[in-house]
């Protein structure tokens, strides 16, 4: 008798989330600032907290795939823009920086990573820039987001 595989998608433990930000968020220069996501589009197990901390908090230990994307408006030559994952407020697990060689109206970064997390952990998405003044994330035609799922 041949082994019959089962399709377990969406059944049992299904940690999945997708959150977004509907409006621009002003970011101070030189400060690693947590993105304040305000809309939960998908959160199967209610693991995303939109209050304090604005972070993903798994209810089961395991490996999680995480992905985030952000846009920063109005960059000039030599401006630096960064997007990072922070675990428990201090450990960086993935980061991406962009140095502008020309003026850019809407700079976009995406990061992804695999992290082993426990129920006591939380993951934030932070942005950073060195423009010397407030700069907004997001924009009229772009929505910053953060998503993830449990791999094992």
N, CA, C and O atoms as a GROMACS GRO file, in nm:
protein
  608
    1UNK      N    1   0.083  -0.116   0.000
    1UNK     CA    2   0.000   0.000   0.000
    1UNK      C    3   0.089   0.125   0.000
    1UNK      O    4   0.179   0.137   0.082
    2UNK      N    5   0.063   0.214  -0.090
    2UNK     CA    6   0.141   0.337  -0.101
    2UNK      C    7   0.106   0.433   0.013
    2UNK      O    8  -0.008   0.439   0.059
    3UNK      N    9   0.209   0.507   0.056
    3UNK     CA   10   0.187   0.607   0.161
    3UNK      C   11   0.110   0.725   0.102
    3UNK      O   12   0.146   0.779  -0.003
    4UNK      N   13   0.005   0.764   0.172
    4UNK     CA   14  -0.075   0.877   0.126
    4UNK      C   15  -0.035   1.001   0.205
    4UNK      O   16  -0.044   1.001   0.328
    5UNK      N   17   0.010   1.105   0.138
    5UNK     CA   18   0.048   1.228   0.207
    5UNK      C   19  -0.077   1.310   0.238
    5UNK      O   20  -0.180   1.298   0.172
    6UNK      N   21  -0.065   1.392   0.340
    6UNK     CA   22  -0.176   1.477   0.378
    6UNK      C   23  -0.140   1.623   0.354
    6UNK      O   24  -0.027   1.666   0.375
    7UNK      N   25  -0.238   1.695   0.309
    7UNK     CA   26  -0.220   1.839   0.292
    7UNK      C   27  -0.261   1.905   0.423
    7UNK      O   28  -0.379   1.905   0.459
    8UNK      N   29  -0.164   1.961   0.495
    8UNK     CA   30  -0.191   2.020   0.626
    8UNK      C   31  -0.193   2.173   0.623
    8UNK      O   32  -0.191   2.237   0.728
    9UNK      N   33  -0.196   2.232   0.504
    9UNK     CA   34  -0.198   2.378   0.497
    9UNK      C   35  -0.323   2.432   0.565
    9UNK      O   36  -0.435   2.390   0.536
   10UNK      N   37  -0.302   2.527   0.655
   10UNK     CA   38  -0.414   2.591   0.722
   10UNK      C   39  -0.477   2.509   0.833
   10UNK      O   40  -0.577   2.552   0.891
   11UNK      N   41  -0.421   2.394   0.863
   11UNK     CA   42  -0.477   2.309   0.968
   11UNK      C   43  -0.379   2.302   1.084
   11UNK      O   44  -0.258   2.315   1.064
   12UNK      N   45  -0.429   2.281   1.203
   12UNK     CA   46  -0.342   2.269   1.318
   12UNK      C   47  -0.275   2.401   1.351
   12UNK      O   48  -0.339   2.506   1.343
   13UNK      N   49  -0.149   2.397   1.389
   13UNK     CA   50  -0.076   2.517   1.427
   13UNK      C   51  -0.039   2.595   1.302
   13UNK      O   52   0.043   2.550   1.222
   14UNK      N   53  -0.099   2.712   1.285
   14UNK     CA   54  -0.078   2.789   1.164
   14UNK      C   55  -0.040   2.932   1.197
   14UNK      O   56  -0.122   3.023   1.184
   15UNK      N   57   0.082   2.954   1.241
   15UNK     CA   58   0.128   3.088   1.275
   15UNK      C   59   0.160   3.163   1.146
   15UNK      O   60   0.256   3.132   1.077
   16UNK      N   61   0.075   3.264   1.116
   16UNK     CA   62   0.094   3.347   0.997
   16UNK      C   63   0.043   3.486   1.031
   16UNK      O   64  -0.058   3.501   1.098
   17UNK      N   65   0.115   3.589   0.983
   17UNK     CA   66   0.066   3.724   1.004
   17UNK      C   67   0.109   3.815   0.890
   17UNK      O   68   0.210   3.791   0.824
   18UNK      N   69   0.031   3.920   0.868
   18UNK     CA   70   0.063   4.025   0.771
   18UNK      C   71   0.003   4.154   0.826
   18UNK      O   72  -0.119   4.164   0.844
   19UNK      N   73   0.088   4.252   0.853
   19UNK     CA   74   0.043   4.381   0.904
   19UNK      C   75   0.095   4.492   0.815
   19UNK      O   76   0.196   4.477   0.746
   20UNK      N   77   0.024   4.603   0.817
   20UNK     CA   78   0.064   4.716   0.734
   20UNK      C   79   0.042   4.848   0.804
   20UNK      O   80  -0.017   4.855   0.911
   21UNK      N   81   0.091   4.951   0.740
   21UNK     CA   82   0.072   5.086   0.791
   21UNK      C   83   0.001   5.166   0.683
   21UNK      O   84   0.048   5.172   0.569
   22UNK      N   85  -0.112   5.226   0.718
   22UNK     CA   86  -0.194   5.296   0.619
   22UNK      C   87  -0.150   5.438   0.590
   22UNK      O   88  -0.183   5.492   0.485
   23UNK      N   89  -0.077   5.500   0.681
   23UNK     CA   90  -0.035   5.638   0.661
   23UNK      C   91   0.115   5.651   0.685
   23UNK      O   92   0.178   5.561   0.742
   24UNK      N   93   0.171   5.761   0.642
   24UNK     CA   94   0.313   5.786   0.663
   24UNK      C   95   0.342   5.800   0.813
   24UNK      O   96   0.256   5.844   0.889
   25UNK      N   97   0.463   5.763   0.854
   25UNK     CA   98   0.508   5.779   0.992
   25UNK      C   99   0.635   5.863   0.988
   25UNK      O  100   0.730   5.829   0.918
   26UNK      N  101   0.638   5.972   1.063
   26UNK     CA  102   0.757   6.058   1.067
   26UNK      C  103   0.866   5.994   1.152
   26UNK      O  104   0.841   5.949   1.264
   27UNK      N  105   0.989   5.990   1.097
   27UNK     CA  106   1.103   5.927   1.162
   27UNK      C  107   1.210   6.034   1.186
   27UNK      O  108   1.250   6.105   1.094
   28UNK      N  109   1.255   6.044   1.311
   28UNK     CA  110   1.362   6.138   1.346
   28UNK      C  111   1.496   6.089   1.290
   28UNK      O  112   1.520   5.969   1.282
   29UNK      N  113   1.582   6.182   1.253
   29UNK     CA  114   1.714   6.150   1.202
   29UNK      C  115   1.801   6.089   1.311
   29UNK      O  116   1.803   6.137   1.424
   30UNK      N  117   1.872   5.981   1.277
   30UNK     CA  118   1.968   5.919   1.368
   30UNK      C  119   1.907   5.832   1.477
   30UNK      O  120   1.979   5.791   1.569
   31UNK      N  121   1.778   5.803   1.469
   31UNK     CA  122   1.710   5.724   1.573
   31UNK      C  123   1.653   5.596   1.510
   31UNK      O  124   1.579   5.603   1.412
   32UNK      N  125   1.688   5.481   1.567
   32UNK     CA  126   1.628   5.355   1.523
   32UNK      C  127   1.485   5.352   1.576
   32UNK      O  128   1.464   5.332   1.696
   33UNK      N  129   1.387   5.371   1.489
   33UNK     CA  130   1.248   5.390   1.528
   33UNK      C  131   1.163   5.271   1.486
   33UNK      O  132   1.168   5.227   1.371
   34UNK      N  133   1.084   5.219   1.581
   34UNK     CA  134   0.993   5.107   1.552
   34UNK      C  135   0.880   5.155   1.462
   34UNK      O  136   0.816   5.256   1.490
   35UNK      N  137   0.856   5.082   1.354
   35UNK     CA  138   0.744   5.113   1.266
   35UNK      C  139   0.615   5.079   1.340
   35UNK      O  140   0.599   4.969   1.393
   36UNK      N  141   0.523   5.175   1.344
   36UNK     CA  142   0.396   5.158   1.415
   36UNK      C  143   0.289   5.108   1.318
   36UNK      O  144   0.212   5.187   1.263
   37UNK      N  145   0.286   4.977   1.298
   37UNK     CA  146   0.185   4.920   1.208
   37UNK      C  147   0.048   4.937   1.271
   37UNK      O  148   0.030   4.913   1.390
   38UNK      N  149  -0.050   4.978   1.189
   38UNK     CA  150  -0.182   5.007   1.243
   38UNK      C  151  -0.293   4.919   1.188
   38UNK      O  152  -0.408   4.930   1.231
   39UNK      N  153  -0.261   4.832   1.093
   39UNK     CA  154  -0.364   4.747   1.035
   39UNK      C  155  -0.316   4.602   1.030
   39UNK      O  156  -0.211   4.572   0.973
   40UNK      N  157  -0.394   4.514   1.089
   40UNK     CA  158  -0.366   4.370   1.081
   40UNK      C  159  -0.454   4.312   0.972
   40UNK      O  160  -0.577   4.309   0.984
   41UNK      N  161  -0.391   4.265   0.864
   41UNK     CA  162  -0.464   4.204   0.754
   41UNK      C  163  -0.484   4.055   0.774
   41UNK      O  164  -0.583   3.997   0.730
   42UNK      N  165  -0.386   3.992   0.841
   42UNK     CA  166  -0.392   3.848   0.866
   42UNK      C  167  -0.314   3.820   0.994
   42UNK      O  168  -0.199   3.863   1.009
   43UNK      N  169  -0.376   3.750   1.086
   43UNK     CA  170  -0.308   3.711   1.210
   43UNK      C  171  -0.384   3.591   1.268
   43UNK      O  172  -0.470   3.606   1.355
   44UNK      N  173  -0.352   3.473   1.216
   44UNK     CA  174  -0.426   3.351   1.248
   44UNK      C  175  -0.436   3.327   1.398
   44UNK      O  176  -0.543   3.292   1.448
   45UNK      N  177  -0.326   3.344   1.471
   45UNK     CA  178  -0.324   3.311   1.614
   45UNK      C  179  -0.315   3.434   1.706
   45UNK      O  180  -0.285   3.422   1.824
   46UNK      N  181  -0.341   3.551   1.650
   46UNK     CA  182  -0.337   3.676   1.728
   46UNK      C  183  -0.202   3.696   1.796
   46UNK      O  184  -0.195   3.720   1.917
   47UNK      N  185  -0.097   3.684   1.718
   47UNK     CA  186   0.039   3.697   1.770
   47UNK      C  187   0.100   3.834   1.744
   47UNK      O  188   0.211   3.862   1.791
   48UNK      N  189   0.030   3.921   1.672
   48UNK     CA  190   0.084   4.054   1.646
   48UNK      C  191   0.019   4.155   1.740
   48UNK      O  192  -0.104   4.162   1.751
   49UNK      N  193   0.103   4.233   1.807
   49UNK     CA  194   0.058   4.333   1.903
   49UNK      C  195   0.078   4.471   1.842
   49UNK      O  196   0.191   4.510   1.815
   50UNK      N  197  -0.031   4.545   1.818
   50UNK     CA  198  -0.018   4.679   1.758
   50UNK      C  199  -0.002   4.788   1.863
   50UNK      O  200   0.002   4.906   1.829
   51UNK      N  201   0.006   4.750   1.991
   51UNK     CA  202   0.028   4.850   2.095
   51UNK      C  203   0.175   4.847   2.136
   51UNK      O  204   0.262   4.861   2.050
   52UNK      N  205   0.206   4.828   2.264
   52UNK     CA  206   0.346   4.828   2.309
   52UNK      C  207   0.388   4.689   2.349
   52UNK      O  208   0.322   4.631   2.435
   53UNK      N  209   0.493   4.631   2.294
   53UNK     CA  210   0.564   4.683   2.177
   53UNK      C  211   0.486   4.652   2.051
   53UNK      O  212   0.410   4.555   2.047
   54UNK      N  213   0.503   4.733   1.948
   54UNK     CA  214   0.439   4.707   1.820
   54UNK      C  215   0.524   4.600   1.754
   54UNK      O  216   0.619   4.629   1.681
   55UNK      N  217   0.489   4.472   1.780
   55UNK     CA  218   0.579   4.362   1.743
   55UNK      C  219   0.505   4.230   1.727
   55UNK      O  220   0.394   4.212   1.775
   56UNK      N  221   0.572   4.139   1.658
   56UNK     CA  222   0.527   4.001   1.648
   56UNK      C  223   0.576   3.926   1.771
   56UNK      O  224   0.694   3.933   1.805
   57UNK      N  225   0.485   3.855   1.838
   57UNK     CA  226   0.518   3.779   1.959
   57UNK      C  227   0.464   3.637   1.943
   57UNK      O  228   0.346   3.613   1.967
   58UNK      N  229   0.551   3.540   1.903
   58UNK     CA  230   0.502   3.403   1.879
   58UNK      C  231   0.454   3.337   2.008
   58UNK      O  232   0.503   3.365   2.117
   59UNK      N  233   0.356   3.247   1.992
   59UNK     CA  234   0.308   3.173   2.108
   59UNK      C  235   0.370   3.034   2.118
   59UNK      O  236   0.348   2.962   2.216
   60UNK      N  237   0.448   2.997   2.015
   60UNK     CA  238   0.513   2.867   2.016
   60UNK      C  239   0.657   2.882   1.966
   60UNK      O  240   0.683   2.957   1.872
   61UNK      N  241   0.751   2.811   2.030
   61UNK     CA  242   0.891   2.816   1.987
   61UNK      C  243   0.907   2.750   1.850
   61UNK      O  244   0.838   2.653   1.819
   62UNK      N  245   0.997   2.803   1.772
   62UNK     CA  246   1.026   2.744   1.641
   62UNK      C  247   1.099   2.842   1.552
   62UNK      O  248   1.132   2.954   1.592
   63UNK      N  249   1.123   2.798   1.430
   63UNK     CA  250   1.186   2.883   1.329
   63UNK      C  251   1.077   2.959   1.253
   63UNK      O  252   0.976   2.901   1.212
   64UNK      N  253   1.099   3.088   1.236
   64UNK     CA  254   1.003   3.175   1.170
   64UNK      C  255   1.070   3.248   1.055
   64UNK      O  256   1.181   3.300   1.069
   65UNK      N  257   1.002   3.251   0.940
   65UNK     CA  258   1.046   3.332   0.828
   65UNK      C  259   0.979   3.468   0.842
   65UNK      O  260   0.857   3.476   0.860
   66UNK      N  261   1.058   3.576   0.835
   66UNK     CA  262   1.007   3.711   0.852
   66UNK      C  263   1.047   3.796   0.733
   66UNK      O  264   1.157   3.780   0.678
   67UNK      N  265   0.959   3.887   0.692
   67UNK     CA  266   0.987   3.976   0.579
   67UNK      C  267   0.922   4.111   0.607
   67UNK      O  268   0.810   4.117   0.657
   68UNK      N  269   0.993   4.218   0.576
   68UNK     CA  270   0.938   4.353   0.593
   68UNK      C  271   0.984   4.441   0.479
   68UNK      O  272   1.088   4.418   0.416
   69UNK      N  273   0.905   4.544   0.454
   69UNK     CA  274   0.934   4.637   0.347
   69UNK      C  275   0.895   4.777   0.392
   69UNK      O  276   0.792   4.796   0.457
   70UNK      N  277   0.977   4.875   0.358
   70UNK     CA  278   0.947   5.013   0.393
   70UNK      C  279   0.997   5.107   0.284
   70UNK      O  280   1.090   5.077   0.210
   71UNK      N  281   0.932   5.221   0.276
   71UNK     CA  282   0.973   5.324   0.183
   71UNK      C  283   1.001   5.452   0.262
   71UNK      O  284   0.932   5.482   0.359
   72UNK      N  285   1.102   5.525   0.221
   72UNK     CA  286   1.134   5.653   0.283
   72UNK      C  287   1.124   5.759   0.174
   72UNK      O  288   1.176   5.741   0.063
   73UNK      N  289   1.059   5.869   0.205
   73UNK     CA  290   1.036   5.974   0.106
   73UNK      C  291   1.149   6.076   0.103
   73UNK      O  292   1.211   6.105   0.206
   74UNK      N  293   1.174   6.130  -0.013
   74UNK     CA  294   1.261   6.246  -0.036
   74UNK      C  295   1.404   6.230   0.016
   74UNK      O  296   1.443   6.296   0.112
   75UNK      N  297   1.480   6.143  -0.048
   75UNK     CA  298   1.621   6.125  -0.013
   75UNK      C  299   1.710   6.211  -0.103
   75UNK      O  300   1.678   6.234  -0.220
   76UNK      N  301   1.820   6.256  -0.046
   76UNK     CA  302   1.915   6.337  -0.122
   76UNK      C  303   2.046   6.259  -0.139
   76UNK      O  304   2.061   6.151  -0.083
   77UNK      N  305   2.140   6.314  -0.215
   77UNK     CA  306   2.270   6.251  -0.235
   77UNK      C  307   2.338   6.232  -0.099
   77UNK      O  308   2.337   6.322  -0.015
   78UNK      N  309   2.397   6.116  -0.079
   78UNK     CA  310   2.468   6.074   0.043
   78UNK      C  311   2.379   6.048   0.164
   78UNK      O  312   2.431   6.025   0.273
   79UNK      N  313   2.247   6.050   0.148
   79UNK     CA  314   2.158   6.010   0.256
   79UNK      C  315   2.164   5.858   0.272
   79UNK      O  316   2.179   5.785   0.175
   80UNK      N  317   2.151   5.814   0.396
   80UNK     CA  318   2.154   5.672   0.429
   80UNK      C  319   2.022   5.634   0.493
   80UNK      O  320   1.973   5.704   0.582
   81UNK      N  321   1.964   5.524   0.447
   81UNK     CA  322   1.834   5.477   0.494
   81UNK      C  323   1.850   5.330   0.530
   81UNK      O  324   1.908   5.253   0.454
   82UNK      N  325   1.799   5.290   0.647
   82UNK     CA  326   1.812   5.151   0.692
   82UNK      C  327   1.681   5.092   0.737
   82UNK      O  328   1.592   5.162   0.784
   83UNK      N  329   1.670   4.960   0.722
   83UNK     CA  330   1.554   4.881   0.766
   83UNK      C  331   1.608   4.760   0.839
   83UNK      O  332   1.694   4.689   0.787
   84UNK      N  333   1.559   4.734   0.962
   84UNK     CA  334   1.618   4.630   1.046
   84UNK      C  335   1.511   4.552   1.122
   84UNK      O  336   1.404   4.605   1.152
   85UNK      N  337   1.541   4.424   1.153
   85UNK     CA  338   1.462   4.345   1.247
   85UNK      C  339   1.534   4.349   1.380
   85UNK      O  340   1.654   4.324   1.387
   86UNK      N  341   1.462   4.380   1.486
   86UNK     CA  342   1.515   4.375   1.622
   86UNK      C  343   1.439   4.268   1.699
   86UNK      O  344   1.316   4.265   1.697
   87UNK      N  345   1.513   4.180   1.769
   87UNK     CA  346   1.452   4.079   1.856
   87UNK      C  347   1.474   4.123   1.999
   87UNK      O  348   1.587   4.152   2.040
   88UNK      N  349   1.367   4.128   2.075
   88UNK     CA  350   1.371   4.165   2.218
   88UNK      C  351   1.434   4.301   2.242
   88UNK      O  352   1.500   4.322   2.344
   89UNK      N  353   1.416   4.392   2.150
   89UNK     CA  354   1.462   4.528   2.168
   89UNK      C  355   1.608   4.554   2.144
   89UNK      O  356   1.652   4.669   2.154
   90UNK      N  357   1.688   4.451   2.112
   90UNK     CA  358   1.830   4.477   2.097
   90UNK      C  359   1.906   4.394   1.996
   90UNK      O  360   2.002   4.443   1.938
   91UNK      N  361   1.867   4.270   1.974
   91UNK     CA  362   1.941   4.183   1.883
   91UNK      C  363   1.893   4.201   1.739
   91UNK      O  364   1.775   4.179   1.709
   92UNK      N  365   1.984   4.241   1.652
   92UNK     CA  366   1.949   4.256   1.510
   92UNK      C  367   1.966   4.122   1.441
   92UNK      O  368   2.070   4.058   1.453
   93UNK      N  369   1.862   4.079   1.368
   93UNK     CA  370   1.874   3.951   1.297
   93UNK      C  371   1.883   3.969   1.147
   93UNK      O  372   1.928   3.878   1.076
   94UNK      N  373   1.843   4.084   1.097
   94UNK     CA  374   1.858   4.114   0.954
   94UNK      C  375   1.856   4.265   0.940
   94UNK      O  376   1.787   4.335   1.014
   95UNK      N  377   1.932   4.315   0.844
   95UNK     CA  378   1.933   4.459   0.820
   95UNK      C  379   1.974   4.487   0.676
   95UNK      O  380   2.044   4.408   0.613
   96UNK      N  381   1.929   4.600   0.627
   96UNK     CA  382   1.961   4.643   0.491
   96UNK      C  383   1.972   4.794   0.493
   96UNK      O  384   1.886   4.862   0.550
   97UNK      N  385   2.077   4.848   0.431
   97UNK     CA  386   2.095   4.992   0.424
   97UNK      C  387   2.109   5.034   0.278
   97UNK      O  388   2.153   4.957   0.194
   98UNK      N  389   2.070   5.159   0.250
   98UNK     CA  390   2.080   5.215   0.116
   98UNK      C  391   2.151   5.349   0.126
   98UNK      O  392   2.110   5.435   0.203
   99UNK      N  393   2.256   5.368   0.047
   99UNK     CA  394   2.325   5.496   0.035
   99UNK      C  395   2.285   5.556  -0.098
   99UNK      O  396   2.305   5.494  -0.203
  100UNK      N  397   2.229   5.676  -0.095
  100UNK     CA  398   2.180   5.739  -0.218
  100UNK      C  399   2.294   5.809  -0.291
  100UNK      O  400   2.367   5.889  -0.233
  101UNK      N  401   2.308   5.777  -0.418
  101UNK     CA  402   2.409   5.841  -0.503
  101UNK      C  403   2.346   5.950  -0.588
  101UNK      O  404   2.416   6.022  -0.661
  102UNK      N  405   2.215   5.962  -0.578
  102UNK     CA  406   2.141   6.067  -0.647
  102UNK      C  407   2.012   6.090  -0.569
  102UNK      O  408   1.972   6.005  -0.490
  103UNK      N  409   1.947   6.202  -0.591
  103UNK     CA  410   1.821   6.230  -0.523
  103UNK      C  411   1.716   6.127  -0.564
  103UNK      O  412   1.704   6.091  -0.681
  104UNK      N  413   1.641   6.080  -0.465
  104UNK     CA  414   1.538   5.978  -0.489
  104UNK      C  415   1.412   6.023  -0.416
  104UNK      O  416   1.417   6.055  -0.297
  105UNK      N  417   1.299   6.025  -0.484
  105UNK     CA  418   1.175   6.064  -0.418
  105UNK      C  419   1.125   5.956  -0.324
  105UNK      O  420   1.091   5.985  -0.209
  106UNK      N  421   1.121   5.832  -0.369
  106UNK     CA  422   1.069   5.722  -0.288
  106UNK      C  423   1.168   5.606  -0.287
  106UNK      O  424   1.169   5.525  -0.380
  107UNK      N  425   1.250   5.597  -0.183
  107UNK     CA  426   1.347   5.487  -0.170
  107UNK      C  427   1.279   5.371  -0.100
  107UNK      O  428   1.206   5.390  -0.003
  108UNK      N  429   1.304   5.251  -0.148
  108UNK     CA  430   1.235   5.132  -0.099
  108UNK      C  431   1.336   5.026  -0.056
  108UNK      O  432   1.431   4.997  -0.129
  109UNK      N  433   1.316   4.968   0.064
  109UNK     CA  434   1.401   4.858   0.112
  109UNK      C  435   1.313   4.741   0.154
  109UNK      O  436   1.201   4.759   0.202
  110UNK      N  437   1.367   4.621   0.137
  110UNK     CA  438   1.300   4.498   0.183
  110UNK      C  439   1.404   4.414   0.254
  110UNK      O  440   1.518   4.403   0.208
  111UNK      N  441   1.365   4.354   0.368
  111UNK     CA  442   1.452   4.261   0.439
  111UNK      C  443   1.375   4.132   0.466
  111UNK      O  444   1.252   4.132   0.475
  112UNK      N  445   1.451   4.024   0.478
  112UNK     CA  446   1.392   3.895   0.512
  112UNK      C  447   1.493   3.818   0.594
  112UNK      O  448   1.614   3.838   0.581
  113UNK      N  449   1.444   3.730   0.679
  113UNK     CA  450   1.533   3.652   0.761
  113UNK      C  451   1.462   3.535   0.825
  113UNK      O  452   1.339   3.530   0.831
  114UNK      N  453   1.541   3.441   0.873
  114UNK     CA  454   1.492   3.324   0.944
  114UNK      C  455   1.543   3.334   1.087
  114UNK      O  456   1.662   3.354   1.108
  115UNK      N  457   1.454   3.321   1.184
  115UNK     CA  458   1.494   3.336   1.324
  115UNK      C  459   1.429   3.228   1.409
  115UNK      O  460   1.313   3.192   1.388
  116UNK      N  461   1.506   3.176   1.505
  116UNK     CA  462   1.448   3.086   1.605
  116UNK      C  463   1.393   3.174   1.716
  116UNK      O  464   1.468   3.250   1.778
  117UNK      N  465   1.263   3.164   1.742
  117UNK     CA  466   1.196   3.247   1.842
  117UNK      C  467   1.126   3.160   1.945
  117UNK      O  468   1.082   3.048   1.914
  118UNK      N  469   1.115   3.210   2.066
  118UNK     CA  470   1.041   3.143   2.173
  118UNK      C  471   0.923   3.232   2.212
  118UNK      O  472   0.917   3.348   2.170
  119UNK      N  473   0.830   3.180   2.292
  119UNK     CA  474   0.714   3.261   2.332
  119UNK      C  475   0.749   3.388   2.410
  119UNK      O  476   0.665   3.477   2.419
  120UNK      N  477   0.868   3.398   2.466
  120UNK     CA  478   0.909   3.519   2.538
  120UNK      C  479   0.970   3.625   2.446
  120UNK      O  480   0.996   3.737   2.490
  121UNK      N  481   0.993   3.592   2.320
  121UNK     CA  482   1.056   3.683   2.224
  121UNK      C  483   0.955   3.775   2.157
  121UNK      O  484   0.836   3.744   2.150
  122UNK      N  485   1.004   3.888   2.109
  122UNK     CA  486   0.923   3.975   2.024
  122UNK      C  487   1.013   4.034   1.916
  122UNK      O  488   1.131   4.060   1.939
  123UNK      N  489   0.956   4.055   1.798
  123UNK     CA  490   1.031   4.106   1.683
  123UNK      C  491   0.967   4.236   1.637
  123UNK      O  492   0.847   4.242   1.609
  124UNK      N  493   1.050   4.341   1.629
  124UNK     CA  494   1.006   4.472   1.579
  124UNK      C  495   1.076   4.500   1.446
  124UNK      O  496   1.183   4.448   1.418
  125UNK      N  497   1.013   4.584   1.366
  125UNK     CA  498   1.076   4.637   1.246
  125UNK      C  499   1.111   4.782   1.278
  125UNK      O  500   1.026   4.859   1.324
  126UNK      N  501   1.237   4.818   1.254
  126UNK     CA  502   1.280   4.956   1.279
  126UNK      C  503   1.339   5.017   1.153
  126UNK      O  504   1.398   4.947   1.070
  127UNK      N  505   1.322   5.146   1.140
  127UNK     CA  506   1.383   5.221   1.030
  127UNK      C  507   1.479   5.324   1.089
  127UNK      O  508   1.466   5.364   1.205
  128UNK      N  509   1.574   5.366   1.008
  128UNK     CA  510   1.676   5.462   1.049
  128UNK      C  511   1.716   5.544   0.928
  128UNK      O  512   1.716   5.494   0.815
  129UNK      N  513   1.751   5.670   0.951
  129UNK     CA  514   1.807   5.754   0.844
  129UNK      C  515   1.898   5.860   0.904
  129UNK      O  516   1.894   5.884   1.025
  130UNK      N  517   1.978   5.922   0.820
  130UNK     CA  518   2.070   6.026   0.866
  130UNK      C  519   2.046   6.159   0.795
  130UNK      O  520   2.141   6.233   0.771
  131UNK      N  521   1.922   6.190   0.762
  131UNK     CA  522   1.892   6.307   0.680
  131UNK      C  523   1.902   6.439   0.754
  131UNK      O  524   1.904   6.545   0.692
  132UNK      N  525   1.907   6.434   0.888
  132UNK     CA  526   1.918   6.557   0.965
  132UNK      C  527   1.785   6.622   1.000
  132UNK      O  528   1.783   6.724   1.068
  133UNK      N  529   1.674   6.565   0.957
  133UNK     CA  530   1.542   6.620   0.987
  133UNK      C  531   1.440   6.506   0.982
  133UNK      O  532   1.473   6.394   0.942
  134UNK      N  533   1.317   6.535   1.021
  134UNK     CA  534   1.212   6.434   1.010
  134UNK      C  535   1.192   6.393   0.865
  134UNK      O  536   1.196   6.476   0.775
  135UNK      N  537   1.170   6.265   0.844
  135UNK     CA  538   1.136   6.213   0.711
  135UNK      C  539   1.022   6.114   0.729
  135UNK      O  540   1.021   6.036   0.824
  136UNK      N  541   0.925   6.116   0.637
  136UNK     CA  542   0.814   6.021   0.647
  136UNK      C  543   0.843   5.889   0.576
  136UNK      O  544   0.912   5.884   0.474
  137UNK      N  545   0.789   5.782   0.634
  137UNK     CA  546   0.789   5.653   0.566
  137UNK      C  547   0.661   5.644   0.484
  137UNK      O  548   0.576   5.732   0.489
  138UNK      N  549   0.649   5.535   0.408
  138UNK     CA  550   0.526   5.513   0.332
  138UNK      C  551   0.503   5.623   0.231
  138UNK      O  552   0.597   5.688   0.187
  139UNK      N  553   0.379   5.642   0.196
  139UNK     CA  554   0.346   5.743   0.097
  139UNK      C  555   0.209   5.717   0.039
  139UNK      O  556   0.137   5.627   0.082
  140UNK      N  557   0.175   5.797  -0.059
  140UNK     CA  558   0.042   5.786  -0.119
  140UNK      C  559   0.023   5.656  -0.196
  140UNK      O  560  -0.087   5.601  -0.200
  141UNK      N  561   0.129   5.607  -0.258
  141UNK     CA  562   0.115   5.488  -0.342
  141UNK      C  563   0.187   5.366  -0.287
  141UNK      O  564   0.203   5.267  -0.358
  142UNK      N  565   0.232   5.373  -0.162
  142UNK     CA  566   0.307   5.262  -0.106
  142UNK      C  567   0.267   5.240   0.038
  142UNK      O  568   0.246   5.335   0.113
  143UNK      N  569   0.257   5.114   0.078
  143UNK     CA  570   0.218   5.078   0.215
  143UNK      C  571   0.328   4.992   0.275
  143UNK      O  572   0.355   4.882   0.226
  144UNK      N  573   0.391   5.041   0.383
  144UNK     CA  574   0.491   4.961   0.454
  144UNK      C  575   0.423   4.838   0.512
  144UNK      O  576   0.307   4.844   0.552
  145UNK      N  577   0.495   4.724   0.516
  145UNK     CA  578   0.434   4.602   0.570
  145UNK      C  579   0.537   4.515   0.643
  145UNK      O  580   0.658   4.535   0.629
  146UNK      N  581   0.488   4.419   0.719
  146UNK     CA  582   0.567   4.322   0.794
  146UNK      C  583   0.484   4.194   0.795
  146UNK      O  584   0.365   4.196   0.826
  147UNK      N  585   0.549   4.083   0.761
  147UNK     CA  586   0.476   3.956   0.758
  147UNK      C  587   0.569   3.841   0.797
  147UNK      O  588   0.691   3.856   0.798
  148UNK      N  589   0.510   3.728   0.828
  148UNK     CA  590   0.590   3.612   0.863
  148UNK      C  591   0.504   3.488   0.885
  148UNK      O  592   0.381   3.494   0.889
  149UNK      N  593   0.573   3.377   0.899
  149UNK     CA  594   0.507   3.249   0.927
  149UNK      C  595   0.604   3.154   0.992
  149UNK      O  596   0.726   3.167   0.978
  150UNK      N  597   0.549   3.057   1.063
  150UNK     CA  598   0.632   2.956   1.130
  150UNK      C  599   0.672   2.848   1.030
  150UNK      O  600   0.587   2.793   0.959
  151UNK      N  601   0.802   2.819   1.024
  151UNK     CA  602   0.854   2.719   0.931
  151UNK      C  603   0.858   2.582   0.998
  151UNK      O  604   0.815   2.483   0.939
  152UNK      N  605   0.909   2.576   1.121
  152UNK     CA  606   0.914   2.447   1.192
  152UNK      C  607   0.922   2.469   1.341
  152UNK      O  608   0.927   2.373   1.417
   0.00000   0.00000   0.00000
